[in-house]
Amino acid sequence: MPHVHDLVGIGFGPSNIALAIALDEKRHAGRPLDALFIEKQLSFAWHPHMLLDHAHMQISFLKDLATLRNPTSRFTFINYLHEKGRLTDFANLKSFFPSRHEFNDYLSWAAEQFEDACAYGEEVFEVLPEEKGGEVALLRVRSRNHAGKLVERLARNLVVSIGGMANIPDGFRTLRNDPRVFHSSSYLQDIAQLPDARRIAVVGAGQSAAEIFMDLQGRPGAPQVDLVTRSRSIRPADDSPFVNEIFNAEFTDYTFSRSDEERAALLDEFWHTNYAVADLELIQQIYKAFYQQRVTGGNRLRFLRRHDIRNVTADDQGVHLALWDQNALREHTVRYDAVVLATGYVREHHKALLAPLAGYLGSYEVDRHYRVLATPDFHPAIYLQGACEDSHGLSDTLLSVTSVRTGEIGSALLATPAGAAVHLRPEPEAVQP
Ligand SMILES: Cc1cc2nc3c(=O)[nH]c(=O)nc-3n(C[C@H](O)[C@H](O)[C@H](O)COP(=O)(O)OP(=O)(O)OC[C@H]3O[C@@H](n4cnc5c(N)ncnc54)[C@H](O)[C@@H]3O)c2cc1C
C-alpha cells in the first residue's frame, strides 16, 4: 500500500510554518497528524530578494507565528529573542517593528524546528484526483525536485499556502526573458546581474517601489533613477488604531458574514491600508532625497508622476518606455538599462495547481475555515491560505491573522483527519415555465 499523508502542505512560508506550530501545539487534542510540507526553495527564506538593509516590518512583532493564538507558545518572537540572547536589547529599541532581516531570522529559526516535516527543493506543479469506487478519495500531489525528478505523494488533506505570484503588466509580458526587466520579487538577485546599469526605472507607487527607489538612489556609482507612477503622489499606509482594527482576528467573522456587495465595499474602503501605499517614514526619506537634490542641483532622481506606460520595446541600446505624461498631455520615450516592476502580486496560482480538480471544486469558494467547497463525490479537504481576501478580508494576505487562522485550520484538520470536504450547494433545479 502506498503511504498516505494525513496532510500535505504546499509551500513552507509563514502561513504553513504557523500551521505546523499550531498542529504541534494541538497534538494532544487528537491523534498526531502525519503532515508533510513541500517547499520549492532549497531552504527557508522570507522574500529573500527584498531583504533590503533598511527595511523593517509593517506589522507589530506581536502578530508573529503564534502569539495571538497562544501567547505561551515557545514559537513567539519574544521567545526567539530570549533564545538568541537579545530580549533586553530589543526592549531597549522601544520598537514594535523589527528589521526584515531579523524577522526573516525569526522565521528561519521556527522553520528549522520542523526540518523533518518539510521537503525543500521541490516545486508542486499539479494535484490529481485519486479515485475509488467512482469517488475522489485522496489527492495525488505531484512535484519536481531541483534535479528534475518527479515525486508523487498521496494525501487526505491539502493546505495550499503558496503566497503571491509576480504581477507583470501586459506591456512587459513579451520581455519576460529579458534580464533588464524584472519584478520586485527578484530585485536583489537581478539587480546584482546589472552592475553597469546607469539609468533605471522603478515602476509602481507602493511599499516595494518606495524601498527599491531608496535602495537604488543610495547605491555607489549613483545611477539615474526614475520613479514612474500613474498616481499623483505616494500615499501613506493608514495604520492608525481604529483603521487597524480591520486586521483584528475578530474582524474576519464580521467580513465573512457580510453579503458579497458589503464585502466588496469593505475591501474598497480599506484598500489603501495595504495596496499602492508606503510607510510614511519612507515617503519622508524619499521627499528628503528629492529636496537634497534641489539644494545640490542635478536631475539624477526623477519622480515621473501621472505617467502612463503606453508602450515598451527593447533593443541593444536598452529598454524603451513610451510614457504618456498626463499633466503635460504629451508622450516621450525614455531609454533605460534596467526596469524594476514593483507592480504587486496576483493570488490565482492555486487554480493552476488544482486545475485537474476543477470539475469538483466549482468556483474555489471557501467556507469560514478556508476549506474549498466541493461536489458530494469529492472527499479530501483542501484549505487555502492567502487566497481568501475576497471572502475573509484584507488581513488574509498578511501576517495579521496568520497565527489565529492556522489555529482554526488546525482544529478543523484534527476534527476530521480522514479529510472531509464541505460540499457545494446543489444548483437549484430549473423551474419549468
Ligand atoms: C517584500 C515583502 C514584505 C512584506 N512584509 C510584510 C509585513 O511586514 N507584514 C505583513 O503582515 N505582511 C508582509 N508581507 C506580506 C506577505 O504575504 C506575508 O508576510 C507572508 O509572507 C505570507 O506568508 P505565506 O506563507 O502565505 O506566503 P509566502 O511568504 O509567499 O510563502 C509561500 C511559500 O510557498 C512557496 N511556494 C510557492 N509555490 C510553490 C509550489 N508550487 N511548490 C512548492 N512551494 C511553493 C514559496 O517558495 C514560499 O516559500 C510582505 C510581502 C512582501 C513581498
The ligand as an ORCA input file, in Angstrom:
! r2SCAN-3c Opt
* xyz 0 1
  C       8.724     42.223      0.449
  C       7.514     41.873      1.268
  C       7.402     42.317      2.561
  C       6.283     42.010      3.326
  N       6.195     42.494      4.598
  C       5.099     42.230      5.328
  C       4.982     42.757      6.655
  O       5.837     43.475      7.145
  N       3.852     42.441      7.362
  C       2.867     41.640      6.829
  O       1.881     41.375      7.512
  N       2.972     41.139      5.592
  C       4.055     41.423      4.823
  N       4.133     40.921      3.554
  C       3.030     40.061      3.024
  C       3.397     38.558      2.963
  O       2.460     37.957      2.125
  C       3.349     37.864      4.305
  O       4.240     38.470      5.158
  C       3.747     36.365      4.301
  O       4.932     36.181      3.577
  C       2.674     35.434      3.826
  O       3.101     34.108      4.072
  P       2.704     32.869      3.144
  O       3.342     31.699      3.730
  O       1.227     32.866      2.972
  O       3.293     33.247      1.708
  P       4.812     33.352      1.269
  O       5.620     34.018      2.302
  O       4.803     33.947     -0.097
  O       5.308     31.850      1.190
  C       4.862     30.955      0.197
  C       5.897     29.853      0.066
  O       5.422     28.897     -0.858
  C       6.481     28.504     -1.719
  N       5.862     28.025     -2.954
  C       5.163     28.734     -3.861
  N       4.714     27.956     -4.857
  C       5.132     26.706     -4.574
  C       4.976     25.443     -5.225
  N       4.284     25.327     -6.361
  N       5.551     24.356     -4.681
  C       6.252     24.454     -3.512
  N       6.438     25.627     -2.861
  C       5.874     26.737     -3.369
  C       7.312     29.761     -1.874
  O       8.642     29.471     -2.260
  C       7.224     30.368     -0.482
  O       8.269     29.942      0.366
  C       5.246     41.223      2.767
  C       5.340     40.784      1.452
  C       6.455     41.104      0.702
  C       6.522     40.638     -0.722
*
